[in-house]
Amino acid sequence: MSKQINVALIGNPNTGKTSVFNSLTGLNQKVGNYPGITVEKKQGVCKLPRGVKAHIIDLPGTYSLNASSLDENVVIELLLNKNDKDFPDVAVVISDVENLKRNLLLFTQIKDLEIPTILVINMADRMRYKGISLDIDHLEERLNTKVALISTRKNEGIDHLKNLITNYKDISVTPCLDTSEIDKDYFDNLRKAFPNQLVYKLWLVITQDVNFGKVDRNEIDAIANFKTKSKADLKRLQQKETIKRYQFINSVLKNGQTIDLSQAKDLRTKLDRVLTHKVWGYFIFFIILLTIFQAIYDWSSVPMDFIDSIFASLSEWVKNALPSGVFTDLLAEGIIPGLGGIVIFIPQIAFLFLFISVLEESGYMSRVVFLMDRVMRRFGLSGKSVVPLISGTACAIPAIMATRNIENWKERLITILVTPFTTCSARLPVYLIIISLVIPEGRFLGLGYQALTLMLLYLIGFGTAIISAYILNKILKIKGKTFFVIEMPNYKLPLFKNVVLTVVEKTKSFVFGAGKIILAISILLWVLASYGPGPEFNDAEAIVKKEFAAQNLSEDDLQRKVASQKLEYSFIGITGRAIEPAIRPLGYDWKIGIAIVSSFAAREVFVGTLATIYSVGSNEEETIKNRMAGEVNPILGGPLFTFASGVSLLLFYAFAMQCMSTLAIVKRETNSWKWPALQLIIMSTFAYIVALVAFQFLK
């Protein structure tokens, strides 16, 4: 039976920690959340020499053990709690060969916790270009550790790292330096008060808000206060600690690292001048965005059509191959279309994460965040909010998941709440068919009215998101104003393995996360549409035959009439009629009401629902349009879909929270039903009022 050890990967952001994690674990990894919080938890399994199996946890990036964010708290709380099932047998600190001095601050702090700690110096392939040389023996001696010099890009040094992890018990746990010298009397008193605890652990608990196993924090605080240490005094001691650590690091690197600046080859400064320019930076970003989203729609259309046809064929095959009955109908009309509704999004989501991953891996995304911060900050958002807002044009689900890198909770929450206003691809089927019905085909300055309307809907959505963020920033009384600090990593070619693993993990997270809810809702809608009370539903065939006896209908036409009769008097049809008085002032009838209720599962369901309601046997857009164009308003007479009702419907879908899976993701990311419930109520109310005003004004 093989032994398993816990290995924690720790490091500053942008040191290549994820690349090391991917090199060690490959596809043997999974992503989840830490219990009770929404910080991403990546863990995987690695087979080591001598039959040892390592459970590897990739901790969030942190600059030091002086926590300033949710991510950093996670790191400290794990390292302090020996009772945690993930407490590491060995810590692997990942550093970047170009920023070794800064990275060693975190390393020396972890050594003070007396955990076996390996120093990994990554990106060794860049040493020659930067004129850097290292004395590994000297570093190992002064730092009391083992050093692995690796290059994940060239897959060098990984086997050596695995051997070091296997033999972690040979690594000294002696701290690099004695930091208690910054105030000897104070730390001696702490040792006397808690003789069984590491003094540096006590120091971390005193200076910040972290959990510390069974030790009573109030008791420690009482001792600290007894020694007359105010918060200002503690802050000064932290600064003295940092200075002392850097003095030690400088003495180590004086002989352990040599940098020949004459050999350094660097285009970074020249590129930054262009890519972060106050004019050209925005222009370049805009061009990149246009290219990305054009590619997302162009590239995903073929696989999406293929998936759509596969599931339609599968549904038809099940109907023909299995005996007719409730189970066959559920399978063919509920479960298979439900699964199709999940899988059809995979190409768009995969391509979206592909492009985002490439931008992040190359180092460009940090420049975008820096560029956009000056705009977003005025509206209560972070520069990092731009990524979710842009991602929302493909799908709100991965966009909301992308808010996890926003450290400030208030800014993150605001971004989560306003992202659904951005026009996602699921709204497109609704927009396109309504626009084609109610907007004329003329042109203005060479641009078609219909194209301009579609573009305007996108701009309205983004504008509403920004204005909503500004209002929420004023309303929400959540403390935590932060200064915007972001590191500009070096430009580099994206690592293919990292990009592929990111796309696979994020797509898998969508399918198994939101997918279960979409499938459940699809089944529920099928049940509601397939059953109904009373003779109008149960005797639908007899009623239709009697009503249309004189017309001599063909069998297909008769079955479509029966299906329409059943839908009208099914549970979902009754729901549509029940809400008709509320939606009539918006220019809608009960049939549109059913489509609105159905599309709560996913916005694009609207068109398919109307196709069934209007007794259309195929999903051809032209046929649906013809039937929709011929619908008569039961109250006002004339066409149901007029300019007024069409604009009203477009605006309703632009603002309404018509997506159950998005609500589920919001619940998961906020760990509360409070925020998605408020989001649903406020967005739906706002959509209703805007649609009402639009129809009443235009009719």
N, C-alpha and C positions, 0 to 999 in steps of 0.2 A: 504494500500500500504506500503510495507516494505521499510525502509530507507537503503541506501547503503553508506558505509564509505570506504575510501581508507586506506589500511594497507600496509606499506613497511617493508619487512623482510630484515634486514641489519646485517652483521657480517663478522668476519674474515673468510678466507678459512678454511675448515676442522673443523668447529664448529657444523656441523650437520644441517645447515640452510635448505638444500634441504629436509632433513628428516622432519623438522618441517613444511615446505611448503606442503609436501606430506600428512602429518597427518591432516593438516587443510583443504586441498582442495580435496584430493583423486583423482578421475578421472576428476573432474571439473576444468581442467587446459588446457592451450594451450601455445605453444612456438612460438615466432616470433622474429623479429629483431627490435631494436630501430630505429626510422625513420632516414634514412640517414647513418646508420652505421650497422656493422654486429655483434655487441655484442648481445648475446642471451637474449631475454626478456621472462621471464616465468611469467605467471599470472594465477590466478585461482579465484574461488568463494568459499566462506565459509559461511554456515548458522550459525548465532550466536543466543544466547538467545534473547527473546522478539521480534522476527521477524526481527532482524537486519541482513542485508546481507553485507558481507565484500568482497570488491574487493582486493585481495591480490597480490602484486607484489614482486617477489623474485629477489632482486637486486644482481648484481655481487658481489662476495666476495672482501672485501677491508680491509686493516689493519688500515687505518686512513683516515681522510678527507684531507690529503696532497697527492693529486693525483700523481701517477707515471705511470699509464697505462690507456688505453681506457676504461677498465671496471670501474676503480675508478672514472674517469671523469663522467661517467653516473650517479653514485651514488650522487656525489656532485651537478651536475647540476639539478637533480631532487629535491634535498633537498633545493636548493636555489631559485627555481622558483615556487612561489605560484600560478602562472597562468597555470602551467602544469596540464592537466586533471588527471594525476596520482599523483599529490602532496599529500603526506600522511596526513590524519587526525591524525594518530597515527603511530609512528615508533616502531617496535619490534626489539630490538637488541639481536641477538642470541650469547651466549657465551658458552664456553666449560668449564666444572667444573675443568678440569686439567690445563687450561691456563687462568684463570679468570683475573689475573693481567694484562696480555697483552690485553685481549679483552675489558677491561674497559676503555682503552685509547679512542677507537672509541666511546664508550657509552658517555663519558664525553664531547666529541666534539659535538655529536648530541644534547645533552642537552643544549649546548650553543646556539643552533639555536631556542630554545624555542618551540620545537615541543613536544607534549605529547609522552613520551618515556617509554616503558616497557622493563625491563631487563629479558631475559629468560636465565636461567642457565641450559644447556642441559647435557645429559649423567649422570644424577643423579645416575643411577644404578652402576656407576663405583666408587662412593665415598667411599664405604666400602673397595674396593680393593686397593684404593690409600691412605687410611687413612685420608680422607678429611671430615671435618665437617664444616657447615656453620651456622651463626647466621643471619637468614633471616630478622628478625625485625631490627637488627642493620644496615644491608645493605640497607634496604628500607629507614630508617631514614636518614642515611648519604648521600645517593645518590638521595634523593628527588624523589623517584619513587616507583613503585610496582614491585615485583620480582616474577617470576614464575619458580619454580624448577620442571623440567620435565625430562622424559626419553621416547624418541620416540621409543626406542627398546621395552620397556615394556608398551608403550602407557599410561604412567602415567603423570598427570599434564596438559594434553591437555584441559580438560574441564575448569580447573581453568584459563588457558591462555585465552580461549574464553570469559570467564566472565570479565577478566581484559580488553580485547579489547573492549567489549561491553560498559564498564564503563570508557572509556578512558578520558572522560571529568573530572573525579575526580582526574586525575594524575597531579601533580604539574609540571609546565613548568619552574620553577626556576632553573637556572644553578647550577651545583654542586660546582663550584668555580669561582672566579673572575680572569680570565687569563689576563685581561688588566693590571694587576699589574706588568707585565714584562716590560712595558714601559708606565707608567701612562700618561705622557704628550702627547705622540704620540696618544694614544687611545682616550684621552679627546678631542684632536683636530679633530679626525675623527668623534666623536659624534657631535661636534658643526657643522661640515661641512655637515653632513647628519643626522639631528635629527630624521628623520622618518625611518631610517634603523637600523637594528641590527648591532652592531659594529663587532660581530664575523663574520657575513656574509661579511662585507666589508673587513675584514682581510683575509678571504679565497680568495676573488676576487683579492686582491692585491698580494698575495703570489703565485698564480698559474693561469694557463690559463683555466678558466671555464666561461661559460655564466652566466649572472646574470640579467635576466629579462630586465627591461627597464632602469636600471642604466647604465650610460655611463662609461664604463671602463676607457677610457682615462681621464675622469674627476677625477676619483678616483686615477689613477696613478699620475696625476698632483699634487694632494694633497700629495701623498706619497713622490714624488720627492721633493716637496717644503719643506718637513720636513727632507730633506737630508738623506733619507734611501736608501742606495745602495742595490743591490741584496745580497751582502755579509752580510750587516746589517740585512736585512730581514731574511736571512737564520739563522743567529745567534739568532734572536728573535723567530723563529720557534723552534729552539733547546731549548731555555729557556722555551717556552710554554710546550714542551713535558716533560721537567724535572719537571716543576711545576705540571703538571697533574699526573705524576708518584709519586711525593711526596704526593699528595692528596690520590691517590689510595693505596699507602703503608699504610697511616694512617687509611684508611677505613678497609683494610684487616687485619690489626694488631689485631683487635678484632672481625672482621666479618668472618674470615676464619682460621681454625686450620688444620695443616697437620702433621700427625704422620707418619714419614718416616719408622718407624719400621714395620708398617702394609702394606706398599706398596709392591705389588707383580708385578714384571715387567720382561718379557722375551724380551722386545724390543731390548735392547743392544746386547744380544746374537744373536738374529735373524739378526739384522743389520750387525753384523760382517760377517755373511755368505752371505746374500743377496746383499750386496754392496761391496763384496770382489773383488779386481781387476782381479782375475782369476775366482773364483767359481761363482761370481755374474753373469758374462756373460754366463757361462756354464748353470747355473740354468735357466736363462732367455731364452736361446736357447731351452732347453728341454721343458719349458712351451709353447713357441711359436709352436714348432713341435706338441705338444699335442693339442693346441687350433685349429690350422689349419687342422690337421687331423680330429678333431672332427667336425669342420665346414663342411668339405666336406662329411664326413661319415653321419652325422646327417641330413644334408640338402638335401642329394640326394633323400631320400624317399619322403619327402613332395614336393620337386621340381618336381619329376617325376609325383606325384599325380596331382599337379597343371597343369602340362603340358598336361596330359591326359584328365583332366576335361575340359580345354579350347579347346582342339582338338575335344572332343566329343560334346561340346557345339556348336562349329563352324559347325560341321557336322549336328547336329540336326537342327540348324537354316536353313541350306541349304535345308534340306529335308522337314522341317515343314512350312516354309514360301514360298509364291509364288515366282517363279524365277523373277529376275529383278535387277536393279541397287542397290536399297536399301538393298536387301538381300545379294548381293555380297559385298557391303560395310560393312555390319554388320558382315558377316561370314569371309571375307578375310582381312578386314581392322581394324574395331573397336575391335572385340573380340580378334584376335591375338595381337593387340596393348595393350589391357588390360592385356592379358596373359604375354606380355613382361615386364609389370610392376610387376604384382603379383608374377611371378616366382622368382623374386629376394628377396622376403620377408623372406623366411627361412634363407638364408645366412646372410642377413643384421641383422635379429633378433638375430641369434646365435652370430654374431660378436659383437653386442652391449651387448649381455648377458655377454660374457666373459670380455669385456672391463669394463663393469659396476662392475662385481665381483672383478676384479683387482683393480679398483679405490676404491670401497667401503671397501676393505680389507686393504687398505693403501699400497699395493705393487707397484702400478703404479708410485707413487712418487719416490720409490727406483729405478725403471727402468729409469725414466727420469734423475735422478741424475747420474746413472751409464753411460747412453749413452751421456750425455752432453760433457764429455771429448773427445769423438770420433766425435760427430756431430759439435762441435764448430769449428774445423779446416776447415770445409767446408761451413761455413757461416750459419749453421743451429743451432737450439736450441736443447737441450736434449728432449724437448717436441715434436720435429718434428718426433721422432721415432714412436710415436703412429699412426699418419696419414700414414707414409710410410709402416708400418706393415699392417695397416687396408686396404691399397690399394691393397693388394694381394687378397682380397675378392671382393671389389668394390671401385672404386675411389670416388664415390659420398659421402658415409658416411665418407670416409677418409679425404676428403677436408673439410667436415663439422667439423671434429675433430680438425682442426687447430685453432679453436676459442679460445683455452686456451693458445695460444702462445701470450704473451703480446707485444713483439716487432714486429711492423708492417713489417719491412724488412724481418725478419726471418719467419714471418707468410706467407708473399707474396711468398717468395722463396719456402717454403714448398708446398704451393698451386700449384705453377707453375711446380714443378718437380714430384709431387706425381703421375700424370698419366703415368710416365715411368715405375712404378712398375707393374708387370704382374698381371692383375686382372683375376678373374674367367671367365669373358666373352671372354677372348682370348683363353681359353682352347679348346673349340670346333674347332677353327681354327687351333691351334697348333697340336692337336691330329690327325686330318685328313690329314694335310699336312705332318707331321712327318711320319705317317704310309705309305704315298705314296712314299716319297723320301729318307727316312733314312732306311738302311738295318737293319735286326733283329739280327745282331751279338752281341757279348758281349766283354767288356773290363774290366779285373779284376773282373769278376763276375757281372758287371753292364751292362745292355743292352744299345746299342747305342741310341735307341729311348728315354729311360729314362734319359740318360745323356744329350741328346739334350734338352729335356724339362727342366731339372734342369739348364742347361746353359742359356736358355732363361730367366729364373727367375733371375739368377745372373747378366746377361747383363742388364736387366731392372733396377735392384736396383743400379748397378754400374753406369749406365748412370744418374740416378737420383742424386746420390752423386756428380758426376763430374759436372753435370749441375748446381747444387747448388753452387759449388765452383766458377764456371764461373760467375753466376748471382751475387754472393756476390762481385765480383770484378767490375762488370759492373754497377749495380744499385747504383745510387748516392742518396740513401735514408739515412738520418741521423737517429740516434737513437740507438747507441751502448749501450747495457745494460749489467749489471752484472747478472750472473745467480744466483738467490736466490730461493730456494724452501723449503717449510716446510715439514718435515717428520712427517706425522700424526701417531698416535698410530695404531697398528694392531688391527683389530676387525673383527668379523664375519659379512659378508654383510647382510644388512637388506633386507629381501625378498621383502617387499613392494616397497622399493626404486629401486631395480633391475628391477622388473616387470614394474613399471611406466616409468623408463628410456628406456627400450626396446620398450614399446608401443609408447612413444612420438617420439623417434628417427625414428622408422619404419614408423610411420604415417607421419612424416616430409618428409621422402623419397618418399612415395607413392603419397602424394598430391603436393609435390614440383617438383621433376623430372618427376613424372608420367604423368603430364599433357603434358609435352614436348614430352616424348616418344610416347604417344598416338597420338599427333598431327602429329609427323613425320611418324608414321606408316600409318596413314590415307593418308598423302601426297604421300608416296611411293606406296600405293595401287592405288591411282588415276593415278600416273605416269606410273605404270605397267599395268593398265587396259585400258588405252586409248592411241590412237596414230593417227597420220595423214596419209592420203594417202591410196591407194587401198591395199598396202601390208598388212596393219593392218585390214582394214575394210572387205576385201575379203579373209581373211586368210584361211577360211575353203575351199573355192573353189580352191584356189591356191594349198593347200596341197593335196586335193583329185585328182587334175589333175596331180601333181608331182608324187604321189605315187599310181596312178591308177593301174599300173601293178603289184604292190606288194600285193594286196588283204589284206590290214591291218584290224585287228580287230577294233571294235568300240573304245575300250579303247586306243589302240595304235594311232588310228587316232586322238582322242581328245588330246592326249599328244603332237602329232606333231602340231596340231592347236594351242595349248597353247604356245608351243615353238616359232612358227612363230609369234604369236601375241606379245609375250614378246620381240622378236628380233626387231620388228618394232614399239613397243610402245614408249612413250616419254622417258622412262628410258632406253630402248634398243638403241634408237637414241643417248642418252647421252653416253652410253657405247661405241658406234662406234665413237662418236666425240672425246672421250678421248683416243681412241686406239693408235693413233700415239705417244701420250705422254708416254703411259705405255708399248708400244712394246719393247723399249730398256731394260725394266726390265724383259722381258720374258713372259709378259702377253698378252692375247687376249681380245677382246671386252667383252667376257662373264665374265672373271675375273674382268674387268672394272666395269660391272654392279654390281657384288657382292661387290666390294670395295665401290661404290657409295651407295648401299643399306645399307651396314654395318655402314654407318655413323650414322644411328639411334641407332644401338647397334652392337658391334663387332660380336656377335654370329649369327647375321642375315646372315653373309657371307655363312655359310654352307647351310642354308635353301634356300638362293637365288640360289646357284649353283645347288641344288637339282631340283629346278624348271627349271632352264636354260637347264640342261642336260636331260630334259623331263623324270625325274624320278617320278613315281607316289607315292612312299612311301618315308619316311624319314629314312629308314634303312641305317646305316653307310656303310655297306658292298656294297650295291647297288650303293650308291653315289661314293664310292671309285672305284668300277669297271668302272663306266662310266667316272669318272675323269681320271683314269689310261689309258683309251682308247682314250682320246682326243688327237688330232694331232695339232702340232704347224703349223699354216697356212703359216708362212714365212719360217721357217727353216726345216719343216718336222720333222718326229719323234714325240715322246710323248711330249705333252705340259708341263706336270708336270715332269721335270727332277730334278736332284740334284741341279742344278744351279737355276732354276726358283723357286723351292721349298724353298731353303734357302733364296732367294731374297724375297719371299712372307712372310716367317717367320719373317725376319728382318724388313720388312715394317710394319707388324702388331705390332712388338715389340716396335717401336718408333713412329708410326703415332698416331695423336689425332683422333682416329676413334670412337668418342662417343659424340653425340650431347648433351646428358643429362649431361655429365661431364662439357662441355663448359657452359651449363646453370647454373650449380652449381658454377663454377668459377666466372661467371658474378654476381651471387647473393652474393657471399662471398666478392668480391672485389668492388661491386657497380659500375662497369665500364665494358664496352664492349672492352676497350683497351687491357686488359690483356688476356681474352680468344681469342681475334683476333690474338694477337701476338703469343700466345700459339699454335693456330691452324696453323698459317703460318710457324712458326719456326720448330715445331715438324714434320709437313707434309713434309717440304722441306728436313729436316735432314733424315727422313725415306726414301724419294725418292732417295736421293744421296747414302745412304748406300745400299739400295736395288739395285740400278743401278751398283755400284762398285762391289757388290757381284756377280750379274749375269754375268757381262762382264768378271770378273776375273775367274769365275768357269765354264762358258759355254764351 
